[in-house]
Every structure is written in C-alpha cells, then in structure tokens.
Amino acid sequence: MGAQIRELRQRIRSVDSIKKITRAQELIATSRIARAQQYAEAARPYSQALVRAMEAAAERARLDNPLLEGVEEPRRSAILVVTSDGGFAGAYSANVIRQSEALTGLLREQGQEVVPYVVGKKGVTWFTFRGRELGGQYVGFTGKPSYADARRIADDLLDAINTPTEEGGVDEIHIVSTHFRNMVTQEVRARRLFPIMVEDVPEEHHTDTGAVRSESGASGTGNGRPARGDVLPLYEFEPSADEVLDALLPQYAGNLVYTALLDATASYEAARRRAMKNATDNAGELQETLTRQSNSARQAEITQEISEIVGGADALAAAGSE
C-alpha cells in the first residue's frame, strides 16, 4: 500500500511539472501572436502601395510577362508548402500537408507534374522521409520570418516560372498556407500566386487604372478591389511601364510570400497556444484524478492500520480475560 502511494505522489509531481511547462508555453505563444499581428499590420501600407503601383503599371504595360500571361495547358506546377519548424501545435503542419497533397492530386489529374517547395522542418521531414524530390527547402525562420527570407523563396519561385518547362521550369506557382482569422479560427488555404490575374475595375472604383491581383485576392483592400472612396495616384513611368512592371513583379512576389509567412506564423502560434492550453487542462484533470486515487489509497491504508490496532487490542483483551 505504501509503495502505491509513493508511486501516485511521484506521478502527481511529474504531471505538475509538465503542467507548469505547458502553461509557460501557452503564455509564450500568446505573446508571440500579438507580435506576429503587429508585423503583419506594419507590412500592410507597403503592400497596398505596391499593389496600386502594380495596377497602374499593368494597365499600361504589354502584359507579355510569364508572371501575367499563363499558358493554356500548363505542364508543371510548383507548390509552396508553408509548415512550421517547431511542434507542440496539434495538427497545424499535418493540415497544411494534407491540403497540399489534395492540391497535388488535383493537378496530377489535370496532367501536370508537381514540384514542391517546402518551408519548415516539419514539412521538409515529411517529404524527404517519403523520398519526394523537392524544388527547394527553407528552414530555421518560421518563428520569426524576415523579408529577406521571403525574397529568397520568391526568387527561387520566379527563377522556376521564368525557366522553360523543358529545362526544369514550371508554368504555375501555387501556395498552401494557413490563414489567421482570429485566436480561435485558422484555416488552411490553397491558392494560385502566378500567373497573376489581370482584370478591369469598375469605373466608380478607379481613376484611370486597371487592377491586378492573384487568385488569393491580393489587391488594395485584400479582396481584389480598392476601397470605395480611395483616390488612386496617377503615375508617370520612366523609361516605360513595361520596365517598371518588370522591376515591380519581384517585389510583388516577395511581398506575397512575406505576408503568407507572417500569416502562417500567427496561425502557428495560435495553434500552439490552443494545443498547450488543452495540454494544461488535461494535466490538471489528470492531477486531480491521481490526487483522488492517492487520497483513497491513503484512506485505505489508515483504515487498515486502525483495523489492525483494534484487532490487536481485542486479542490482548481476550488473552487477559482468560
């Protein structure tokens, strides 16, 4: 009985230590969510200004760039899969990989070859373990992505789409990442980044410009259109709109990847916070269960000791009476 009580007390101490760790991880993740949201908010003005300049340049350019003009029957596509370097986030990376596999199956049904570009150790490990050939792998920065990291990824993707498919290039670029909606909801999204869709904006929404957006809806307001009442600036292009557009497209690609990384970072921290909170709650419940078992065992031990004392006293009394 005593050994059982010692074992239960040891387990209670172990669970209490784990509970303290998960609680600390929950608090850390909560603080990092706010930081990731601040980074995303700070990047928004640049994104809006860049998209407006892209709209004006695309409206005046020839639009014969491979990032704007898609092929009728694409043969190869790249998929940027954004997972995480760390764990303790439930099914965060697994959900992204599952969505990327669904997109891969869809593209293969259309007769396309798929080349994955993977961000995060979790995704890289998953693909390499299964012997998948990767177009690129990027690890070590998902907790705090920088624009330089995004430009490195974007440059690799642009090199791929600017290379003929016969030489190992791709015709389309897709991305699978997690979108942060709020602290409770994060959703995995698969969307095409390039070629970009070029469309006209209704007259009441613009002043002499068109609109350019990816299938993710990246535009002045994030939904493919400038906000009502916004006055779009007039641009003069030197030496030409085509050259300005060629210079803006890499910046635009880097910005798309950067905002996706920031969004994924906030989503990862939210998923980690939720997972750590669940772990803390489960540890508390297990601790209560073990405490009840320990109390029951101690009570049974005390009852047994009292029974032994009473039995001994009765035996002594019976012996004395004889």
Rosetta silent file (secondary structure, phi, psi, omega in degrees, C-alpha in Angstrom):
SEQUENCE: MGAQIRELRQRIRSVDSIKKITRAQELIATSRIARAQQYAEAARPYSQALVRAMEAAAERARLDNPLLEGVEEPRRSAILVVTSDGGFAGAYSANVIRQSEALTGLLREQGQEVVPYVVGKKGVTWFTFRGRELGGQYVGFTGKPSYADARRIADDLLDAINTPTEEGGVDEIHIVSTHFRNMVTQEVRARRLFPIMVEDVPEEHHTDTGAVRSESGASGTGNGRPARGDVLPLYEFEPSADEVLDALLPQYAGNLVYTALLDATASYEAARRRAMKNATDNAGELQETLTRQSNSARQAEITQEISEIVGGADALAAAGSE
SCORE:     score description
SCORE:     0.000 S_00000001
   1 L     0.000  -43.431  179.468    0.000    0.000    0.000 S_00000001
   2 H   -63.210  -37.523  178.345    2.805    2.409    0.894 S_00000001
   3 H   -64.885  -36.927  178.674    4.556    1.722   -2.416 S_00000001
   4 H   -65.135  -41.292  179.194    1.360    2.541   -4.307 S_00000001
   5 H   -65.402  -42.112  178.586    1.013    5.856   -2.511 S_00000001
   6 H   -61.766  -40.823  178.978    4.648    6.772   -3.235 S_00000001
   7 H   -64.233  -43.342  179.533    4.143    5.948   -6.911 S_00000001
   8 H   -64.212  -41.561  178.750    0.984    8.081   -7.129 S_00000001
   9 H   -64.738  -37.370  177.114    2.682   11.020   -5.425 S_00000001
  10 H   -64.800  -41.974  177.620    5.606   10.758   -7.822 S_00000001
  11 H   -65.053  -37.774  177.668    3.224   10.803  -10.794 S_00000001
  12 H   -62.216  -43.462  178.273    1.416   13.821   -9.333 S_00000001
  13 H   -63.870  -39.330  179.479    4.722   15.700   -9.089 S_00000001
  14 H   -65.321  -44.860  179.003    5.611   14.736  -12.671 S_00000001
  15 H   -63.499  -38.199  178.820    2.241   15.869  -14.012 S_00000001
  16 H   -63.817  -38.543  177.615    2.551   19.130  -12.064 S_00000001
  17 H   -65.229  -43.348  177.841    5.944   19.795  -13.686 S_00000001
  18 H   -63.500  -39.304  179.350    4.515   19.131  -17.145 S_00000001
  19 H   -61.602  -40.123  177.860    1.569   21.396  -16.367 S_00000001
  20 H   -64.225  -39.695  179.930    3.930   24.255  -15.483 S_00000001
  21 H   -66.133  -47.583 -179.062    5.816   23.777  -18.762 S_00000001
  22 H   -65.377  -35.450  176.733    2.691   23.717  -20.932 S_00000001
  23 H   -63.979  -42.092  177.589    1.306   26.753  -19.108 S_00000001
  24 H   -63.845  -41.972  178.093    4.535   28.652  -19.815 S_00000001
  25 H   -63.194  -36.384  177.316    4.411   27.603  -23.464 S_00000001
  26 H   -62.993  -43.154  179.960    0.816   28.825  -23.669 S_00000001
  27 H   -67.452  -39.083  178.422    1.804   32.256  -22.355 S_00000001
  28 H   -63.293  -44.619  179.737    4.765   32.475  -24.723 S_00000001
  29 H   -63.215  -37.840  179.038    2.582   31.609  -27.711 S_00000001
  30 H   -61.748  -43.209  179.560    0.027   34.234  -26.668 S_00000001
  31 H   -67.822  -34.469 -179.151    2.666   36.962  -26.621 S_00000001
  32 H   -73.438  -27.377  175.455    4.062   35.863  -29.986 S_00000001
  33 H   -61.352  -46.337  179.301    0.648   36.027  -31.633 S_00000001
  34 H   -60.760  -40.057  179.542    0.448   39.732  -30.817 S_00000001
  35 H   -65.395  -43.261  179.390    3.944   40.269  -32.198 S_00000001
  36 H   -63.864  -38.189  177.630    3.148   38.451  -35.456 S_00000001
  37 H   -65.902  -36.605  177.443   -0.019   40.508  -35.866 S_00000001
  38 H   -64.753  -41.073  176.989    1.979   43.697  -35.340 S_00000001
  39 H   -61.849  -43.491 -179.987    4.435   42.659  -38.075 S_00000001
  40 H   -64.675  -39.632  179.261    1.570   41.939  -40.464 S_00000001
  41 H   -66.276  -38.736  179.731   -0.064   45.288  -39.647 S_00000001
  42 H   -67.100  -29.666 -178.628    3.225   47.123  -40.209 S_00000001
  43 H   -82.989  -13.104 -174.110    3.632   45.491  -43.640 S_00000001
  44 H   -64.138  -43.940  179.539    0.116   46.389  -44.832 S_00000001
  45 H   -59.057  -41.075  177.861    0.787   50.003  -46.010 S_00000001
  46 H   -63.771  -41.524  179.717    3.676   48.850  -48.191 S_00000001
  47 H   -61.596  -42.512 -179.079    1.534   46.057  -49.625 S_00000001
  48 H   -65.806  -43.647  179.205   -1.255   48.471  -50.513 S_00000001
  49 H   -65.490  -38.753  179.822    1.112   50.957  -52.146 S_00000001
  50 H   -65.497  -42.509 -179.425    2.854   48.203  -54.092 S_00000001
  51 H   -65.422  -38.758  178.873   -0.415   46.777  -55.394 S_00000001
  52 H   -64.408  -41.475  176.613   -1.591   50.215  -56.523 S_00000001
  53 H   -64.398  -38.163  176.957    1.628   50.767  -58.422 S_00000001
  54 H   -62.896  -41.500  179.294    1.244   47.307  -59.949 S_00000001
  55 H   -59.024  -47.122 -178.636   -2.289   48.142  -61.052 S_00000001
  56 H   -65.517  -43.027 -178.888   -1.158   51.297  -62.807 S_00000001
  57 H   -67.930  -41.323 -179.113    1.847   49.649  -64.465 S_00000001
  58 H   -65.247  -31.894 -178.846   -0.122   46.575  -65.578 S_00000001
  59 H   -69.726  -25.096 -177.735   -2.790   48.773  -67.152 S_00000001
  60 H  -106.139   -8.581 -177.225   -0.183   50.451  -69.356 S_00000001
  61 L   -88.389  172.669 -177.673    2.170   47.511  -69.993 S_00000001
  62 L   -80.387  -18.132  177.012    2.033   44.912  -72.776 S_00000001
  63 L    62.647   34.366  176.055    1.321   42.068  -70.298 S_00000001
  64 L  -102.011   19.002  178.438    3.546   39.562  -72.112 S_00000001
  65 L   -80.616  139.073  179.889    5.361   38.650  -68.894 S_00000001
  66 L   -62.266  -18.707  176.402    5.151   34.939  -67.868 S_00000001
  67 L   -77.987  -14.738 -179.988    4.019   36.102  -64.425 S_00000001
  68 L  -111.590  -31.990 -177.355    0.976   37.711  -66.039 S_00000001
  69 L  -104.875  110.657  177.889    0.347   35.560  -69.095 S_00000001
  70 L   -85.349  163.347  177.314   -0.396   31.917  -68.329 S_00000001
  71 L   -89.124  154.030 -177.323   -0.164   29.032  -70.754 S_00000001
  72 L   -67.484  -40.228 -179.526   -3.324   27.330  -71.984 S_00000001
  73 L  -126.265   85.876  179.684   -2.210   23.835  -70.929 S_00000001
  74 L   -62.027  140.803 -178.230    0.275   24.025  -68.017 S_00000001
  75 L  -105.559  -32.857 -179.913    2.580   21.026  -67.766 S_00000001
  76 E  -134.908  141.323  178.704    4.431   21.638  -64.484 S_00000001
  77 E  -132.324  145.032  174.351    3.394   23.484  -61.344 S_00000001
  78 E  -102.252  140.371  176.239    5.246   24.481  -58.206 S_00000001
  79 E  -122.006  118.785  174.548    3.549   24.312  -54.804 S_00000001
  80 E   -88.094  113.272 -177.246    4.949   26.341  -51.925 S_00000001
  81 E  -103.571  115.412 -175.388    4.012   24.415  -48.767 S_00000001
  82 E  -102.430  101.914  175.133    4.303   26.549  -45.611 S_00000001
  83 L  -109.456 -157.804 -177.268    4.639   24.416  -42.469 S_00000001
  84 L  -122.539  161.033  173.556    6.490   25.117  -39.212 S_00000001
  85 L   -81.696  -34.641 -175.463    9.908   24.415  -37.758 S_00000001
  86 L  -101.380  171.827  177.677    8.551   23.592  -34.307 S_00000001
  87 L  -110.674 -145.183 -179.286    5.945   21.281  -32.901 S_00000001
  88 L    58.035   32.991 -178.193    3.546   21.432  -29.940 S_00000001
  89 L  -128.811   27.998  178.815    0.889   22.870  -32.270 S_00000001
  90 L    64.391 -133.479 -176.513   -1.514   19.988  -32.693 S_00000001
  91 L   -97.026   26.402 -176.023   -2.297   19.178  -36.325 S_00000001
  92 H   -55.815  -60.345 -177.903   -1.076   22.533  -37.684 S_00000001
  93 H   -68.703  -35.252  179.724    1.569   21.201  -40.090 S_00000001
  94 H   -62.297  -38.057  178.594   -0.375   17.994  -40.785 S_00000001
  95 H   -66.036  -39.050  177.972   -3.350   20.016  -42.028 S_00000001
  96 H   -65.117  -44.769 -179.851   -1.139   22.009  -44.405 S_00000001
  97 H   -64.538  -39.837  178.851    0.474   18.850  -45.759 S_00000001
  98 H   -61.907  -41.808  178.801   -2.923   17.197  -46.188 S_00000001
  99 H   -67.869  -37.684  178.187   -4.175   20.182  -48.201 S_00000001
 100 H   -66.039  -35.626  177.126   -1.020   20.229  -50.334 S_00000001
 101 H   -67.998  -36.504  176.914   -1.480   16.542  -51.099 S_00000001
 102 H   -65.406  -42.517  177.564   -5.070   17.198  -52.160 S_00000001
 103 H   -65.190  -39.317  177.984   -3.896   20.011  -54.465 S_00000001
 104 H   -60.635  -44.009  178.311   -1.136   17.767  -55.822 S_00000001
 105 H   -62.594  -39.575  178.661   -3.677   15.087  -56.671 S_00000001
 106 H   -64.399  -44.123 -179.604   -5.896   17.625  -58.432 S_00000001
 107 H   -66.834  -37.953  179.164   -3.032   18.985  -60.531 S_00000001
 108 H   -67.311  -33.438  174.863   -1.873   15.494  -61.452 S_00000001
 109 H   -63.609  -27.045  177.468   -5.373   14.645  -62.619 S_00000001
 110 L   -85.797    4.975  177.128   -5.011   17.592  -64.980 S_00000001
 111 L    85.632   19.534 -178.199   -1.821   16.055  -66.369 S_00000001
 112 L  -102.093  148.077  170.846    0.640   18.287  -64.554 S_00000001
 113 E   -90.837  138.892 -174.132    3.869   17.401  -62.839 S_00000001
 114 E  -112.120  132.990  177.606    4.142   18.912  -59.356 S_00000001
 115 E  -118.320  112.671 -179.481    7.314   20.313  -57.791 S_00000001
 116 E   -84.091  137.850  169.118    7.043   21.046  -54.038 S_00000001
 117 E  -116.303  118.861 -166.527    8.899   23.922  -52.390 S_00000001
 118 E  -116.007  132.302  174.883    8.663   23.387  -48.645 S_00000001
 119 E  -108.435  130.527  176.601    9.021   25.853  -45.756 S_00000001
 120 L   103.524  141.000 -178.313    9.545   24.477  -42.252 S_00000001
 121 H   -63.584  -35.749 -178.381   11.294   21.444  -40.771 S_00000001
 122 H   -61.651  -45.337  179.983    8.032   19.551  -40.282 S_00000001
 123 H   -69.950  -42.637  179.594    7.188   19.679  -43.965 S_00000001
 124 H   -60.209  -43.872  179.106   10.745   19.021  -45.137 S_00000001
 125 H   -62.160  -41.840 -178.747   10.978   15.960  -42.882 S_00000001
 126 H   -62.918  -45.127 -176.636    7.635   14.635  -44.142 S_00000001
 127 H   -73.096  -42.453 -178.543    8.560   14.950  -47.816 S_00000001
 128 H   -68.693  -34.464  178.416   12.151   13.688  -47.526 S_00000001
 129 H   -61.721  -31.930 -179.534   11.072   10.682  -45.437 S_00000001
 130 L   -93.789    9.046  175.024    8.818    9.651  -48.333 S_00000001
 131 L    72.335   23.842  179.244   11.541   10.162  -50.904 S_00000001
 132 L   -79.913  136.899  176.445    9.910   13.166  -52.568 S_00000001
 133 L   -82.599  129.590 -176.241   12.179   15.370  -54.653 S_00000001
 134 L  -105.369  139.550  173.739   11.979   18.999  -53.527 S_00000001
 135 L   -75.030  -26.337  178.077   12.455   22.068  -55.662 S_00000001
 136 E  -170.174  150.195  177.033   13.566   23.964  -52.564 S_00000001
 137 E  -136.916  137.199 -171.973   13.569   23.659  -48.787 S_00000001
 138 E  -137.155  117.141 -175.600   13.665   26.519  -46.294 S_00000001
 139 L  -134.322  162.990  171.002   14.028   26.022  -42.554 S_00000001
 140 L    96.425    1.347 -176.226   15.032   27.896  -39.435 S_00000001
 141 L  -138.154    6.178 -174.668   12.963   31.076  -39.647 S_00000001
 142 L   -65.907  -23.966  177.961    9.264   30.217  -39.447 S_00000001
 143 L   -71.460  -27.369 -179.822    9.064   31.528  -35.880 S_00000001
 144 L  -150.831   75.646 -176.565   10.183   34.999  -36.987 S_00000001
 145 L   -70.239  146.507  176.349   10.262   35.340  -40.791 S_00000001
 146 L  -114.437  165.664  178.876   12.009   38.299  -42.383 S_00000001
 147 H   -65.954  -31.097  177.793   11.520   39.910  -45.762 S_00000001
 148 H   -63.134  -38.960  176.612   14.945   38.621  -46.806 S_00000001
 149 H   -63.338  -42.732  179.958   13.730   35.057  -46.217 S_00000001
 150 H   -64.859  -40.555  179.827   10.613   35.743  -48.287 S_00000001
 151 H   -66.150  -34.597  177.799   12.646   37.257  -51.139 S_00000001
 152 H   -63.681  -43.548  177.211   14.922   34.225  -51.195 S_00000001
 153 H   -65.633  -45.688 -178.535   11.912   31.957  -51.585 S_00000001
 154 H   -62.372  -39.520  179.135   10.258   34.269  -54.125 S_00000001
 155 H   -62.465  -40.902  177.833   13.450   34.486  -56.208 S_00000001
 156 H   -63.684  -40.852  179.385   13.629   30.697  -56.424 S_00000001
 157 H   -67.640  -39.518  178.954    9.984   30.534  -57.499 S_00000001
 158 H   -66.945  -38.514  175.857   10.454   33.305  -60.077 S_00000001
 159 H   -60.469  -38.685 -179.044   13.507   31.532  -61.493 S_00000001
 160 H   -67.145  -43.303 -176.135   11.382   28.405  -61.856 S_00000001
 161 H   -77.818  -20.703  176.855    8.496   30.118  -63.648 S_00000001
 162 L   -87.955   -2.562  178.217   10.859   32.071  -65.913 S_00000001
 163 L   -99.472  135.586  177.566   12.585   28.829  -66.963 S_00000001
 164 L   -58.376  146.510 -178.636   11.049   26.730  -69.764 S_00000001
 165 H   -62.243  -28.735  178.440    9.416   23.531  -68.573 S_00000001
 166 H   -65.071  -23.439 -179.144   11.736   21.546  -70.857 S_00000001
 167 H  -103.374   14.706  177.590   14.642   22.817  -68.748 S_00000001
 168 L    99.513    9.097  179.153   13.012   22.099  -65.398 S_00000001
 169 L   -83.774 -176.041 -179.399   10.867   25.215  -65.038 S_00000001
 170 L  -130.350  161.192  178.610    7.191   25.498  -64.128 S_00000001
 171 L   -99.288  -27.187 -178.344    4.124   27.114  -65.656 S_00000001
 172 E  -138.320  154.860  176.519    2.235   27.950  -62.447 S_00000001
 173 E  -125.893  124.184  177.143    3.015   28.666  -58.803 S_00000001
 174 E  -116.938  160.783  177.129    0.608   27.718  -56.025 S_00000001
 175 E  -135.790  138.976  174.215    0.865   28.179  -52.282 S_00000001
 176 E  -121.489  115.678 -178.579   -0.642   26.213  -49.412 S_00000001
 177 E  -148.951  174.928 -177.994   -0.504   28.016  -46.079 S_00000001
 178 E  -102.670  129.329  179.980   -2.595   28.749  -43.013 S_00000001
 179 E   -96.540  130.079 -179.869   -4.649   31.932  -42.833 S_00000001
 180 E   -88.859  115.597  176.523   -5.084   33.576  -39.431 S_00000001
 181 L   -97.518  -49.920  175.697   -8.660   34.733  -38.899 S_00000001
 182 L  -159.144 -173.722 -175.899   -8.723   35.093  -35.131 S_00000001
 183 L   -65.300  -21.523 -176.384   -7.384   33.457  -31.980 S_00000001
 184 L   -98.949  -35.766 -171.076   -9.835   30.579  -32.353 S_00000001
 185 L  -115.394  124.571  169.750  -10.029   30.030  -36.119 S_00000001
 186 E  -133.243  133.099 -175.261   -7.176   29.399  -38.542 S_00000001
 187 E  -125.008  140.317  178.405   -7.886   27.882  -41.923 S_00000001
 188 E   -80.695  131.107 -178.476   -5.627   26.224  -44.484 S_00000001
 189 E  -125.094  139.668  172.953   -5.857   27.829  -47.911 S_00000001
 190 E  -117.442  126.554 -177.228   -4.576   26.702  -51.291 S_00000001
 191 E  -149.815  160.008  178.763   -4.365   29.377  -53.973 S_00000001
 192 E   -91.968  131.974  176.784   -2.511   30.251  -57.150 S_00000001
 193 E   -92.318  -46.772 -177.859    0.068   33.015  -56.933 S_00000001
 194 E  -138.078  146.198   -1.390    1.289   33.159  -60.524 S_00000001
 195 L   -65.307  150.277  179.901    0.367   33.822  -63.257 S_00000001
 196 L   -79.299  143.209  174.639   -1.455   36.837  -61.855 S_00000001
 197 E   -82.751  133.333  177.625   -4.980   37.553  -62.990 S_00000001
 198 E  -112.688  126.040 -175.685   -5.386   40.978  -64.627 S_00000001
 199 E  -140.600  163.317  175.852   -8.854   42.461  -64.597 S_00000001
 200 L   -87.164  146.655  176.191  -10.659   45.759  -65.028 S_00000001
 201 L  -102.162  138.540  178.392  -12.006   47.669  -62.052 S_00000001
 202 L   -54.024  150.763 -172.101  -15.453   49.307  -62.342 S_00000001
 203 H   -56.159  -37.569 -175.838  -15.342   52.977  -63.209 S_00000001
 204 H   -71.320   -8.554 -176.264  -16.554   54.171  -59.818 S_00000001
 205 H  -103.665   -1.000 -174.177  -13.603   52.464  -58.128 S_00000001
 206 L  -148.581  165.049  175.049  -10.666   53.903  -60.018 S_00000001
 207 L  -124.741   87.281  173.658   -9.079   56.872  -61.659 S_00000001
 208 L    67.127   35.631  172.461   -7.534   55.729  -64.903 S_00000001
 209 L  -136.575  163.914  172.166   -6.061   52.410  -63.710 S_00000001
 210 L   -99.073 -157.830  177.642   -6.847   48.736  -64.051 S_00000001
 211 E  -139.815  141.652  176.262   -6.450   46.069  -61.401 S_00000001
 212 E  -129.178  134.929  179.908   -4.016   43.254  -60.988 S_00000001
 213 E  -154.896  157.253  172.071   -4.407   40.526  -58.425 S_00000001
 214 L   -89.121  174.904  179.183   -3.510   36.947  -57.769 S_00000001
 215 L   -69.586   -9.518  174.750   -6.142   34.299  -57.143 S_00000001
 216 L   -78.886   -6.521  178.833   -5.571   34.908  -53.466 S_00000001
 217 L    85.029   20.690 -178.052   -7.287   38.263  -53.954 S_00000001
 218 L   -72.001  111.614  177.988   -4.205   40.381  -53.228 S_00000001
 219 L  -155.535 -166.510 -171.535   -5.150   43.913  -54.063 S_00000001
 220 L   -56.637  -35.109 -178.981   -5.579   47.298  -52.449 S_00000001
 221 L  -113.224    3.795 -179.199   -8.066   46.085  -49.844 S_00000001
 222 L    86.528   -1.866  178.471   -7.226   42.373  -49.841 S_00000001
 223 L  -120.901   15.080  175.638  -10.386   41.487  -51.780 S_00000001
 224 L    95.914   -4.423 -178.893   -9.223   42.334  -55.297 S_00000001
 225 L  -141.032  148.199  174.578  -10.514   45.925  -55.409 S_00000001
 226 L   -65.706  154.718  179.916   -9.506   49.286  -53.981 S_00000001
 227 L   -67.739  144.756  178.952  -11.695   50.552  -51.183 S_00000001
 228 L   -61.058  134.003  179.055  -14.615   52.718  -52.191 S_00000001
 229 L    93.300  -12.934  177.394  -13.721   56.395  -51.894 S_00000001
 230 L   -70.286  139.395  175.534   -9.958   55.829  -52.236 S_00000001
 231 L  -100.867  110.965 -177.733   -8.248   58.200  -54.625 S_00000001
 232 L   -79.513  139.163 -178.190   -5.659   56.252  -56.562 S_00000001
 233 L   -71.458  154.435  173.282   -2.497   58.181  -57.507 S_00000001
 234 L   -93.846  134.868 -176.123   -1.584   58.969  -61.103 S_00000001
 235 L  -115.229  145.176  167.501    1.775   57.598  -62.204 S_00000001
 236 L  -115.023  128.042 -172.559    4.234   58.626  -64.883 S_00000001
 237 L  -105.187  128.411  174.051    6.534   55.798  -65.918 S_00000001
 238 L  -133.963  132.150    2.113   10.131   56.251  -66.991 S_00000001
 239 L   -76.940  -27.393  178.606   11.606   54.743  -69.053 S_00000001
 240 L  -159.196  160.894  178.892    8.424   52.676  -69.687 S_00000001
 241 H   -64.568  -32.839 -179.718    5.586   50.926  -67.903 S_00000001
 242 H   -63.479  -44.497 -178.955    6.935   47.560  -69.074 S_00000001
 243 H   -69.829  -36.610  176.690   10.313   48.069  -67.394 S_00000001
 244 H   -64.793  -41.318  179.332    8.692   49.408  -64.254 S_00000001
 245 H   -64.134  -41.016  177.687    6.389   46.378  -64.158 S_00000001
 246 H   -61.439  -33.479  178.799    9.353   44.030  -64.614 S_00000001
 247 H   -77.728  -30.705 -177.741   11.003   45.706  -61.623 S_00000001
 248 H   -79.566  -30.368 -175.129    7.841   45.615  -59.502 S_00000001
 249 H   -59.451  -43.757  175.391    6.944   41.975  -60.103 S_00000001
 250 H   -61.974  -37.853  177.202    9.825   40.532  -57.986 S_00000001
 251 H   -63.967  -40.606  179.979    8.909   42.975  -55.205 S_00000001
 252 H   -64.447  -43.303  179.048    5.288   41.910  -55.519 S_00000001
 253 H   -63.590  -44.327  178.205    6.216   38.214  -55.382 S_00000001
 254 H   -61.850  -37.430  179.892    8.388   38.765  -52.328 S_00000001
 255 H   -68.997  -39.034  176.920    5.604   40.672  -50.627 S_00000001
 256 H   -60.118  -46.117 -179.515    3.078   37.894  -51.336 S_00000001
 257 H   -66.771  -40.142 -178.063    5.372   35.288  -49.807 S_00000001
 258 H   -63.538  -45.943  179.092    6.230   37.547  -46.864 S_00000001
 259 H   -64.663  -35.186  176.905    2.597   38.220  -45.949 S_00000001
 260 H   -65.964  -38.898  178.254    1.859   34.478  -46.253 S_00000001
 261 H   -66.670  -41.658  178.070    4.756   33.708  -43.881 S_00000001
 262 H   -63.409  -42.769  178.218    3.565   36.296  -41.355 S_00000001
 263 H   -61.952  -42.579  179.909    0.039   34.921  -41.563 S_00000001
 264 H   -66.782  -36.191  178.831    1.331   31.385  -41.091 S_00000001
 265 H   -64.170  -46.084  177.485    3.439   32.440  -38.101 S_00000001
 266 H   -61.695  -39.427  179.267    0.434   33.970  -36.343 S_00000001
 267 H   -65.727  -41.169  179.030   -1.600   30.854  -37.169 S_00000001
 268 H   -62.638  -45.315 -179.356    1.107   28.558  -35.814 S_00000001
 269 H   -65.012  -36.980  176.982    1.356   30.459  -32.544 S_00000001
 270 H   -65.417  -41.606  177.742   -2.445   30.418  -32.186 S_00000001
 271 H   -65.536  -38.834  178.916   -2.477   26.656  -32.832 S_00000001
 272 H   -67.376  -40.279  178.136    0.364   26.181  -30.339 S_00000001
 273 H   -61.358  -44.631 -179.567   -1.440   28.265  -27.740 S_00000001
 274 H   -64.480  -41.539  179.713   -4.595   26.186  -28.191 S_00000001
 275 H   -66.051  -40.726  179.700   -2.654   22.912  -28.012 S_00000001
 276 H   -69.653  -34.929  176.280   -0.768   23.993  -24.893 S_00000001
 277 H   -64.546  -43.026  176.900   -3.980   25.147  -23.220 S_00000001
 278 H   -62.423  -40.175  178.518   -5.549   21.763  -23.914 S_00000001
 279 H   -65.428  -39.704  178.006   -2.440   20.061  -22.557 S_00000001
 280 H   -64.352  -43.648  178.535   -2.547   22.227  -19.421 S_00000001
 281 H   -63.258  -42.485  179.403   -6.230   21.449  -18.884 S_00000001
 282 H   -64.958  -38.445  178.203   -5.623   17.723  -19.401 S_00000001
 283 H   -64.763  -39.193  177.451   -2.705   17.805  -16.957 S_00000001
 284 H   -63.342  -42.388  178.540   -4.930   19.482  -14.373 S_00000001
 285 H   -65.080  -42.152  178.575   -7.619   16.833  -14.806 S_00000001
 286 H   -64.476  -38.043  178.613   -5.050   14.029  -14.579 S_00000001
 287 H   -63.194  -41.183  177.339   -3.573   15.643  -11.480 S_00000001
 288 H   -64.239  -41.878  179.021   -6.995   15.733   -9.820 S_00000001
 289 H   -62.889  -44.939  179.540   -7.615   12.075  -10.713 S_00000001
 290 H   -66.569  -35.304  178.085   -4.257   10.979   -9.313 S_00000001
 291 H   -64.378  -41.921  177.021   -4.831   13.054   -6.174 S_00000001
 292 H   -63.043  -42.052  178.024   -8.156   11.317   -5.606 S_00000001
 293 H   -63.059  -40.204  179.419   -6.516    7.918   -6.113 S_00000001
 294 H   -65.524  -42.794  178.576   -3.738    8.869   -3.693 S_00000001
 295 H   -63.834  -40.112  178.706   -6.239   10.043   -1.093 S_00000001
 296 H   -64.018  -42.482  179.157   -8.254    6.841   -1.492 S_00000001
 297 H   -65.231  -41.016  178.338   -5.121    4.714   -1.111 S_00000001
 298 H   -65.179  -40.695  178.209   -4.043    6.701    1.958 S_00000001
 299 H   -63.628  -40.582  178.393   -7.512    6.385    3.459 S_00000001
 300 H   -65.194  -37.452  178.584   -7.485    2.636    2.834 S_00000001
 301 H   -65.238  -43.178  179.506   -4.051    2.398    4.455 S_00000001
 302 H   -64.759  -42.146  178.655   -5.227    4.326    7.513 S_00000001
 303 H   -60.499  -41.900  179.018   -8.367    2.175    7.745 S_00000001
 304 H   -64.029  -42.233  179.474   -6.262   -0.971    7.577 S_00000001
 305 H   -63.416  -42.146  178.696   -3.934    0.327   10.300 S_00000001
 306 H   -63.235  -41.745  179.218   -6.885    1.186   12.551 S_00000001
 307 H   -62.253  -39.929  179.323   -8.376   -2.259   11.927 S_00000001
 308 H   -66.352  -39.430  179.564   -5.070   -3.893   12.845 S_00000001
 309 H   -65.875  -46.232  179.311   -4.809   -1.829   16.058 S_00000001
 310 H   -62.086  -41.726  178.544   -8.389   -2.634   17.073 S_00000001
 311 H   -63.252  -40.409  178.133   -7.851   -6.300   16.261 S_00000001
 312 H   -65.742  -41.377  179.280   -4.687   -6.373   18.342 S_00000001
 313 H   -63.682  -41.408  177.553   -6.398   -4.650   21.266 S_00000001
 314 H   -62.883  -38.904  179.260   -9.261   -7.167   21.109 S_00000001
 315 H   -65.228  -42.222  179.170   -6.788  -10.040   21.092 S_00000001
 316 H   -64.730  -39.443  178.634   -4.961   -8.658   24.132 S_00000001
 317 H   -64.889  -40.407  179.942   -8.228   -8.137   25.958 S_00000001
 318 H   -66.224  -37.789  179.345   -9.334  -11.679   25.191 S_00000001
 319 H   -68.653  -36.721 -179.861   -5.999  -13.055   26.397 S_00000001
 320 H   -70.918  -34.615 -179.766   -6.191  -11.117   29.666 S_00000001
 321 H   -70.448  -24.690  179.412   -9.684  -12.268   30.426 S_00000001
 322 L   -78.017    0.000    0.000   -8.610  -15.855   30.151 S_00000001
